[in-house]
Amino acid sequence: MSSTLFVPNLEYFGNKSILENYKIGFLCSQKVPANIILKTYDWAIKQRTSGNCVISGFHSKIEKDVFDILVKGTQPMIIVLARGIYKRAPAELKREIDKDRLLIISPFSASVKRISSKTSFKRNRIILKLSDEIYLPYVNPQGNLHKLIRKFDTTIKSSKDS
């Protein structure tokens, strides 16, 4: 998957050297069965404890929860936005950028302010491309994420494997 450290036509904000790390992509369908949530939190704690770099959009509820777990550690992280890059990053993100442990990436121009299923699909494709490994705790068989991962020639680690 991750064959290049720098992808042209992307906007970067933060520590670009984070791209040199082994990156675990984290994607999850928006609606998650209850039995998957705690397993996902345990996975996030394991990534934080192990110092693994996680790349995600950190947009859905469960993805935000995973970010909240990861941000308590010291490992590097990458956020890929489904909108244009921030003119001013939120304070919590700015703190992590200032610690050189966060990189924010966007494939969109600053004029793209709204997140849509189309921008999310493109964001998720970038996450898959930049990741060395993928963790998908839950994929709705009827959802856009399922359609996307079917197109990728990759080994997908599911929550059953953790």
KELUMVO-27196 format. One record per residue (C-alpha): x, y, z. Coordinates in nm, 3 decimals, padded with zeros to 5 digits. Layout:
N
      c1      c2      c3
       X       Y       Z
...
***
This chain:
162
      c1      c2      c3
  00.000  00.000  00.000
  00.231  00.277  00.121
  00.478  00.306 -00.164
  00.555  00.675 -00.146
  00.616  00.911  00.141
  00.492  01.219 -00.038
  00.178  01.229 -00.248
  00.149  01.524 -00.488
 -00.162  01.741 -00.488
 -00.214  01.713 -00.115
 -00.200  01.993  00.139
  00.011  01.924  00.449
  00.004  02.092  00.789
  00.234  01.967  01.061
  00.529  01.730  01.077
  00.573  01.571  00.731
  00.842  01.336  00.862
  00.561  01.139  01.030
  00.496  00.993  00.684
  00.821  00.795  00.724
  00.665  00.587  01.005
  00.494  00.254  00.958
  00.131  00.367  00.940
 -00.180  00.177  01.049
 -00.488  00.305  00.869
 -00.803  00.313  01.081
 -01.139  00.325  00.907
 -01.479  00.230  01.041
 -01.838  00.252  00.924
 -02.036  00.525  01.099
 -02.287  00.296  01.269
 -02.108  00.036  01.478
 -02.258 -00.260  01.667
 -02.214 -00.225  02.044
 -01.998 -00.536  02.072
 -01.737 -00.379  01.842
 -01.698 -00.051  02.034
 -01.507 -00.183  02.337
 -01.285 -00.400  02.116
 -01.201 -00.090  01.914
 -01.117  00.109  02.228
 -00.891 -00.176  02.343
 -00.723 -00.173  02.001
 -00.665  00.205  02.028
 -00.510  00.168  02.374
 -00.280 -00.102  02.235
 -00.172  00.128  01.949
 -00.107  00.413  02.193
  00.090  00.189  02.431
  00.291  00.040  02.142
  00.364  00.385  01.998
  00.213  00.297  01.659
  00.134  00.573  01.409
 -00.236  00.569  01.320
 -00.372  00.745  01.013
 -00.746  00.818  00.994
 -01.004  01.083  00.923
 -01.105  01.071  01.291
 -01.443  01.199  01.181
 -01.717  00.957  01.291
 -01.809  00.915  01.658
 -01.598  00.601  01.705
 -01.307  00.755  01.512
 -01.320  01.062  01.738
 -01.323  00.835  02.043
 -01.015  00.655  01.910
 -00.845  00.992  01.855
 -00.923  01.088  02.215
 -00.754  00.766  02.331
 -00.452  00.810  02.104
 -00.395  01.176  02.184
 -00.318  01.079  02.545
 -00.004  00.903  02.421
  00.312  01.027  02.255
  00.302  00.834  01.925
  00.272  01.014  01.591
 -00.069  01.047  01.424
 -00.197  01.154  01.085
 -00.538  01.304  01.015
 -00.666  01.307  00.658
 -00.947  01.557  00.615
 -01.253  01.518  00.393
 -01.250  01.896  00.338
 -00.993  02.167  00.273
 -00.705  02.219  00.514
 -00.776  02.431  00.820
 -00.691  02.799  00.799
 -00.647  02.773  01.176
 -00.630  02.430  01.331
 -00.847  02.368  01.639
 -00.652  02.424  01.963
 -00.632  02.054  02.050
 -00.480  01.974  01.711
 -00.248  02.274  01.719
 -00.104  02.153  02.053
 -00.019  01.817  01.896
  00.128  01.982  01.584
  00.345  02.197  01.811
  00.472  01.875  01.974
  00.570  01.750  01.623
  00.352  01.441  01.663
  00.066  01.529  01.428
  00.034  01.574  01.054
 -00.287  01.692  00.892
 -00.337  01.615  00.523
 -00.607  01.725  00.281
 -00.661  01.634 -00.083
 -00.893  01.934 -00.122
 -00.848  02.304 -00.180
 -00.924  02.544  00.105
 -01.252  02.633 -00.067
 -01.396  02.287  00.017
 -01.559  02.351  00.354
 -01.831  02.083  00.368
 -01.779  01.712  00.416
 -01.983  01.491  00.186
 -01.995  01.122  00.098
 -01.788  01.208 -00.210
 -01.515  01.390 -00.013
 -01.519  01.116  00.253
 -01.472  00.851 -00.016
 -01.169  01.038 -00.153
 -01.028  01.089  00.198
 -01.065  00.718  00.275
 -00.894  00.628 -00.053
 -00.596  00.845  00.049
 -00.585  00.676  00.391
 -00.574  00.335  00.223
 -00.301  00.451 -00.015
 -00.079  00.594  00.259
 -00.126  00.306  00.506
  00.110  00.013  00.549
 -00.160 -00.183  00.730
 -00.536 -00.132  00.765
 -00.757 -00.190  01.068
 -01.132 -00.199  01.008
 -01.326 -00.285  01.324
 -01.659 -00.278  01.139
 -01.763 -00.235  00.778
 -02.130 -00.207  00.687
 -02.178 -00.444  00.389
 -02.410 -00.189  00.225
 -02.191  00.115  00.295
 -01.949  00.322  00.092
 -01.652  00.195  00.294
 -01.732 -00.161  00.187
 -01.743 -00.050 -00.177
 -01.405  00.121 -00.139
 -01.219 -00.163  00.029
 -01.345 -00.411 -00.229
 -01.156 -00.204 -00.488
 -00.827 -00.223 -00.294
 -00.593 -00.517 -00.337
 -00.490 -00.541  00.028
 -00.514 -00.760  00.330
 -00.770 -00.613  00.563
 -00.741 -00.683  00.933
 -01.084 -00.697  01.093
 -01.183 -00.675  01.459
 -01.199 -01.058  01.467
 -00.820 -01.063  01.417
 -00.735 -00.837  01.712
***
